[in-house]
Amino acid sequence: MGSANAVVADDSNGDGFWMVTEEVGQAQLRSAEPDPLLDEPEHWEETVCAQIEGAEMDLQWCGPADWLHNDWEDLLFEEEKACAVITPVEQDGAPRVELYDSGATRHISPYKPDFTSYTPLSPPVFLNTANQQRFPAIGSGTLTIRVPNKGTESELALRGTLHAPSVAYTLVSLGALDQEGFHAHIGAGHLDIVSPKGERVGRIARTLRRLYKVVHTSEPVDAAELVSVMELHRRMGHIAVASARKLVESGAVTGVELDPNSQERDCGACIFTRATRLPVPKVRISPPAQHFGDEIHTDVWGPASIATRQGRRYFVTFTDEATRFTVTYLMHTKDEALAAYKSFEAWALAQGNCTAVKVLRSDRGGEYLSDALNAHLAAAGTARKLTRHDTPQLNGVAERLNRTLLERIRAFAHESGLPKSLWGEALRHAAWLKNRTATRALDGKTPFEALLGRPSDLSGLRVWGCHV
């Protein structure tokens, strides 16, 4: 275009984009790609995008009074191009957009969180554009952007970037990159950016409107996921719905929020798997333990009618009475219980959870009465508590845990439809969930919090067996 005198034309196409036309001569109408941050025109007081030859983006130290001054034509220089998109507000959570421009003289960005170094400008620098718009840059520093590079992404540091909250997206100045030693090659529908060392750091595809533009769609990293109470019930391995709700409301877990409009419903998997006889009443015969390792409850379950993929048919559990934290091990045969106990004991000591296991409580199964286990416990100074013959109820903590874990495993298999030979993987997941489920024995705390002193994070939790 031969002149910088431009006026705003109407949005005749209804695409949310305002164009600039020339007042004098036979100038052509020029436009740019609709900005993804713009809504319908009636939602904005003023939205202008102009690409005008014959004007320069002028940087001056100006005060607020100068910003409102209307006589700007004498500030424009010749044989340059200016481009600006003015938006009233930067929208939180909006896509990150970068436009690679050979006419921009400086890098400009509205995204302050992306600056790795930042210096406020006081007073601000005011940027003048050829369409008689002026907006402030309130800071400068180094901006880090992600550049597509043939299926991957590279990080590119843009030094001397101006922070202008009023612009709609990041303008990457190819001239500024050239001054730093980078090379830009355009051809075959791509813009290649090569570092001073000769390595390609980015390849940007040309859009249908002949712009080299990158749009990064993202969501906040730390945002809590909104789920229904029944979805959380399923993700937590079909625990009681009230317990699932209390986990979130009490702050025992993070990363998820409950949908206030979600309703509690009957769970078909729970009805299917929990049909059983009434439980045996629990009777405590000794005071509860106070510290990890004071008393460990253990039991062996098996054999399973279907072996795991590794040929295992048994599992053994070790549950600390003070924290109710549980560790499980899969076994080929019951005589591997001693090796499993040694692994548990080494883990407890190495992680600093306790200095020694004081009491081991179990039934009178042959795996717990072997001479090898007796000798190991005697050498470690660990006392024994054995139940009476044929009274598994007295080993209630471990026995009830077996039932809980098996209910979870059957629920996983029934709902997912996966092969039953994956019950070993389901066992590990059920034990992991059990340690992150509140229990009345701990006054509403989870075993994970009782052991480690912090709430568990469920932000990455998914339903067992789902597609990922």
Residue pairs with C-beta under 8 A, 6 or more apart in sequence:
1 22
1 27
1 28
1 30
1 52
1 53
1 54
2 22
2 24
2 25
2 27
2 53
2 54
3 22
3 23
3 24
3 25
3 27
3 54
4 52
4 54
4 55
4 73
4 76
4 130
5 22
5 23
5 24
5 73
6 20
6 21
6 22
6 23
6 50
6 52
6 130
6 131
6 132
7 20
7 21
7 23
8 18
8 19
8 20
8 48
8 131
9 18
9 19
9 20
9 21
9 29
11 17
11 18
11 19
11 41
14 40
15 34
16 34
16 35
16 38
16 39
16 40
16 41
17 31
17 32
17 33
17 34
17 35
17 38
17 49
18 41
18 47
18 48
18 49
19 29
19 30
19 31
19 49
20 30
20 48
20 49
20 50
20 51
20 52
20 131
21 27
21 29
22 28
22 29
30 51
30 52
31 49
31 209
32 49
32 51
32 83
32 209
32 211
33 207
33 208
33 209
33 211
33 213
35 49
35 85
35 87
35 97
35 168
35 169
36 94
36 95
36 97
36 215
37 87
37 91
37 94
37 95
37 97
37 168
37 169
38 44
38 47
38 85
38 87
38 168
41 47
44 87
44 88
45 88
46 86
46 88
47 85
47 86
47 87
48 84
48 85
48 86
48 131
48 133
49 83
49 84
49 85
50 82
50 83
50 84
50 129
50 130
50 131
50 133
51 81
51 82
51 83
51 103
52 81
52 82
52 129
52 130
52 131
53 79
53 80
53 81
54 76
54 78
54 79
54 80
54 130
55 76
55 77
55 80
55 81
55 82
55 129
55 130
56 76
56 77
56 78
56 80
56 82
56 105
57 80
57 82
57 84
57 104
57 105
57 106
57 127
57 128
57 129
58 75
58 76
58 77
58 127
58 128
59 106
59 125
59 126
59 127
59 137
60 66
60 75
60 125
60 126
60 128
61 123
61 125
61 126
62 123
62 125
62 126
62 134
63 123
66 126
67 126
67 134
67 136
70 132
72 128
72 132
72 134
73 132
75 128
76 128
76 130
80 103
80 105
81 103
82 103
82 104
82 128
82 129
82 130
82 131
83 99
83 101
83 103
83 104
83 129
83 171
84 127
84 129
84 131
84 133
84 135
84 167
85 167
85 168
85 169
86 133
86 135
86 166
86 167
86 168
87 166
87 167
87 168
88 166
90 110
90 111
90 165
93 219
93 220
95 215
95 216
95 217
95 218
96 111
96 114
96 145
96 169
96 170
96 215
96 216
96 218
97 168
97 169
97 170
97 213
97 214
97 215
97 216
98 145
98 169
98 170
98 171
98 172
98 213
98 214
98 216
99 169
99 170
99 171
99 172
99 211
99 212
99 213
100 172
100 174
100 191
100 204
100 212
100 213
100 214
101 171
101 172
101 173
101 174
102 174
102 175
102 184
104 171
104 172
104 173
104 174
104 175
104 176
105 173
105 175
105 176
106 160
106 161
106 162
106 171
106 173
106 176
107 143
107 158
107 160
107 161
107 162
107 170
107 171
107 172
107 173
107 176
108 127
108 137
108 161
108 162
108 164
108 167
108 170
108 171
108 173
109 115
109 143
109 158
109 161
109 162
109 163
109 164
109 167
109 169
109 170
109 171
110 163
110 164
110 165
110 166
110 167
110 168
110 169
110 170
111 143
111 170
112 118
112 139
112 163
112 165
114 143
114 144
114 145
115 139
115 141
115 142
115 143
115 144
115 161
115 163
116 141
116 142
116 143
116 144
116 157
117 141
117 142
118 139
118 140
118 141
118 163
119 139
119 140
119 141
120 138
120 139
121 137
121 138
121 139
121 140
124 136
124 137
124 138
125 136
125 137
125 162
126 134
126 135
126 136
126 137
127 134
127 135
127 136
127 137
127 162
127 164
128 134
135 164
135 166
135 167
136 164
136 166
137 162
137 163
137 164
138 163
138 164
138 165
139 162
139 163
140 160
140 161
140 162
140 163
141 161
141 163
142 157
142 158
142 159
142 160
142 161
143 157
143 158
143 161
143 170
144 155
144 156
144 157
144 158
145 155
145 156
145 158
145 170
145 172
146 153
146 154
146 155
146 156
146 216
147 153
147 154
147 155
147 156
147 193
147 201
147 202
147 204
147 214
148 202
148 203
148 204
148 205
148 214
149 200
149 201
149 202
149 203
150 203
154 201
154 202
156 193
156 201
156 202
158 172
158 176
158 177
159 180
160 176
174 184
177 184
177 193
178 184
180 196
181 195
181 196
182 193
182 194
182 195
182 196
182 201
183 193
183 194
184 191
184 192
184 193
184 194
185 191
185 192
185 194
186 192
186 212
189 205
189 206
190 203
190 204
190 205
190 206
191 202
191 203
191 204
191 206
191 212
192 200
192 202
192 203
193 200
193 201
193 202
193 203
193 204
194 200
194 201
195 201
204 212
204 213
204 214
205 212
206 212
207 213
224 254
224 255
224 256
224 257
224 459
225 255
225 256
225 257
225 459
226 256
226 257
226 258
226 259
227 235
227 256
227 257
227 258
227 259
227 262
228 258
228 259
228 262
229 241
229 244
229 245
229 258
229 259
229 262
229 263
229 264
230 241
230 262
230 263
230 264
230 265
230 267
231 262
231 463
232 244
232 245
232 247
232 248
232 256
232 258
233 239
233 240
233 241
233 244
233 267
234 267
234 269
234 415
234 463
235 458
235 461
235 462
235 463
236 243
236 244
236 247
236 433
236 436
236 437
236 458
236 461
237 408
237 411
237 412
237 429
237 430
237 433
237 434
237 437
237 464
238 267
238 269
238 270
238 273
238 407
238 408
238 411
239 433
239 437
241 264
241 267
243 437
243 438
245 258
246 252
246 438
246 444
247 253
247 437
247 438
247 446
248 256
248 257
248 258
249 258
250 438
250 444
251 455
252 438
252 444
252 445
252 446
252 449
252 455
252 456
253 436
253 446
253 455
253 456
253 457
253 458
254 455
254 456
254 457
254 458
254 459
255 457
255 458
255 459
255 460
255 461
256 458
256 459
256 461
269 411
269 414
269 415
270 411
272 410
272 411
272 414
273 407
273 410
273 411
273 414
274 407
276 403
279 400
280 393
280 396
282 396
285 394
288 321
288 322
288 441
289 295
289 320
289 321
289 322
289 359
290 322
291 322
291 354
292 320
292 322
292 323
292 325
292 348
292 353
292 354
292 451
293 320
293 322
293 348
293 353
293 354
293 355
293 356
293 357
293 358
294 321
294 322
294 358
294 359
295 320
295 321
295 322
295 358
295 359
295 360
295 361
295 385
296 318
296 319
296 320
296 321
296 344
296 357
296 359
296 360
296 361
297 317
297 318
297 319
297 320
297 321
297 361
297 362
297 395
297 397
297 398
297 401
298 316
298 317
298 318
298 319
298 341
298 360
298 361
298 362
298 368
298 398
299 316
299 317
299 362
299 363
299 395
299 398
299 399
299 401
299 402
300 314
300 315
300 316
300 331
300 334
300 337
300 365
300 367
301 314
301 315
301 316
301 317
301 402
301 406
302 313
302 314
302 315
302 331
302 334
303 313
303 314
304 313
304 314
304 423
306 420
306 421
306 423
307 313
307 421
308 330
308 421
308 422
308 423
308 424
308 425
309 421
309 422
309 424
310 330
310 424
311 332
312 330
312 331
312 332
312 424
313 331
313 332
314 330
314 331
314 332
314 333
314 334
314 336
315 328
315 329
315 330
315 331
315 424
315 427
316 328
316 329
316 331
316 336
316 337
316 340
316 341
317 326
317 327
317 328
317 398
317 401
317 402
317 405
317 431
318 326
318 327
318 328
318 340
318 341
318 344
319 325
319 326
319 327
319 397
319 398
319 401
320 326
320 353
320 447
320 451
321 397
322 450
323 442
323 447
323 450
323 451
324 397
324 439
324 441
324 442
324 447
324 450
325 435
325 447
325 448
325 450
325 451
326 401
326 431
326 434
326 435
326 447
327 344
327 347
327 431
328 405
328 427
328 428
328 431
329 336
329 340
329 343
329 344
330 424
330 427
331 337
331 340
334 365
334 366
334 367
335 367
335 370
337 367
337 368
337 373
338 367
338 370
338 372
338 373
338 376
341 360
341 373
341 376
342 376
345 357
345 380
348 354
348 357
349 355
349 356
353 451
356 380
356 381
356 382
357 380
357 382
358 382
358 383
359 382
359 383
359 384
359 385
360 377
360 382
360 383
360 384
360 385
361 385
361 386
361 387
361 395
361 397
361 398
362 368
362 384
362 385
362 386
362 387
362 395
362 398
363 386
363 387
363 392
363 395
364 386
364 387
364 388
364 389
367 373
368 386
374 384
377 383
377 384
387 394
387 395
388 394
392 399
393 399
401 434
404 430
404 434
405 427
405 430
405 431
405 434
408 426
408 429
408 430
408 433
408 434
409 423
409 426
409 427
409 430
412 418
412 426
412 429
412 430
412 464
412 465
413 420
413 422
413 423
413 426
415 463
415 465
416 463
416 464
416 465
416 466
417 465
418 465
426 464
429 464
434 447
435 446
435 447
435 448
435 456
436 446
436 447
436 448
436 456
436 458
437 446
437 447
438 444
438 445
438 446
439 445
439 446
439 447
442 450
446 455
446 456
448 455
448 456
449 455
449 456
462 468
